[in-house]
Structures are given as structure tokens and as C-alpha cells.
Amino acid sequence: MTSPRANQKIPVALTIAGSDSGGGAGIQADLKTFAAFGVRGTSAISCLTAQNPRRVLQIEPCPPKMLRRQLEAIFEELPPAAIKTGMLFSAENIKVVADFLKNKKTPLVVDPVLVSTSGARLLQPSALKILTGKLLPLATVVTPNLPEAEVLSGQKISSLEEMSVAAKKIHSDFGCAVLIKGGHLPDRKQATDIFFDGQVSLILRASFVKGIRTHGTGCVYSAAICAALTQEKNLTQAVKTGKEFVTRAISRSYRIGKHFALGIGL
């Protein structure tokens, strides 16, 4: 008997990121997000982490040759309709990713993971120049939070107006669309993000969910945008879909141990 889904074409998404042993962020969060969208998830692991929702204990980067072989294997049999990058950590591995993707036409969502919520450095200092010089020019959209946007734009951000200026600066410098996430703004009533692609400017708002400290929201947000792009949504639609998805995941968070986990797909 033929499965009713046997002839259904399922889009493929690829995440290139670190593995989170706590399961709340990184590759694990990305794959859960892809599955919630009904998208086939594939992964290339850039580094291993020993972490939990409270802290990162250790990071081990994947050997560059092995990272490239993972990418080759995926593109050989499971060419993705969209790609996202998360934690890449080392200059060598960012070079591998940028060199592999430079002639690909696949939409690319870059989450420029620099520092964890707990304060651990997730990008080697020597890697920032490679990230901005080689990877961002290939991006369809880059999705920094406020501290990351300050690094990329070279300016302080403490208001919606400054977010807008920074988004335009990042777009001008690197040529990609920008989604700056405003969760670190002083406003505790709304989580406000700004999107700018050179023509379209959007303000995306959602009410804060009180009493919940989450882990992995940036990963889930960018993965949701990536998944939406595999479903032939344009970038503006994909960003709106990503905002709605991560907001819903936060609102459906559940307690596990001493922490909260995002309600992905619930």
C-alpha cells in the first residue's frame, strides 16, 4: 500500500549551527522548528557545546574538513530550499561555510550568534571580521539582537529610532536585509523588532509574556524564517511568520526542571 505522503514533495531546510546538549537552542531548536512547519530538516554541526539553560560549560568546534563534508553530503542528495546559520564559532568554520555557499542561489538566513544569554562568548574574536567580510554579503537577511546589532553597526542602540538607523547602516554596509530584534529595549510591555531590506521597512510588535525567561528564542525565530522561505513565502512574509511563530512558542512555554522551554509546535 502506498503511503498518502509518498508522492508529496516536502521542502528541505538546512541549519548550520552548534549542537546544544540542553536541547533548547542551536541545532536541536532549529530541527524542532522545521518539523513544526512540516519541513524536512537537515543539519551541519559547526561545534559541540556542553550547555544547559543556565550556562555554557565548554565549546568544541568541528574540524573544518568535517564541516565541509557535512555540507557536501547534504547538497549531494538533499539540496535545501533555504539555509540558516547559527553559532559558527571559529574563523575557519565561517570560511568553510562562506566558501561553500558563495556560488549557491539558496536563500540564506544568518543569525550572527556572538554571545549567549548567560554571557558566554559564542564567536571567537578573530572570527568577527570573517563573519562580516565573507558571510554577511551572502545573506538574504541577518537577524541580530540588540547587542549584536550594536557590534555590526558600530553604534549604541537604546531606542526604536536608533534601531532603525542601525538597520539601515547594516544594510548599507553588507547589502543584506536586516531584522533587528528589540527584546533588550527598556520597554517591558512589547517586544518590538525592525525589518529593513532597502525598500520595505517594517515594525513588528508582540506583547511581552511576563514571568518567563526563555532560552533559544533567536534560534527559533531565524529557523522559522528559514522554514517559511522553503514554503515559497517572500522575505517580508517569512519575517512576519517568524515573529508570529516565536511569539506563540514563548506564550506556550512550559516549565522543565528549574527553567522554561519554548512551546515549539504546541
ABEGO torsion letter per residue (X at the ends): XBBAAAABBBBBBBBBBBBBAAGABEAAAAAAAAAAAGBBBBBBBABBBBBBAABBABBBBBBAAAAAAAAAAAAAABBBABBBBBBAGBAAAAAAAAAAAAABABBBBBBBBABBAAGBBABBAAAAAAAAAAAAAABABBBBBAAAAAAAAGBBBABAAAAAAAAAAAAAAAGBBBBBBAAABABAABBBBBBBAGABBBBBBBBBBBGBBBBGAAAAAAAAAAAAAAAGBBAAAAAAAAAAAAAAAAAABBBBEABBBBBBGX
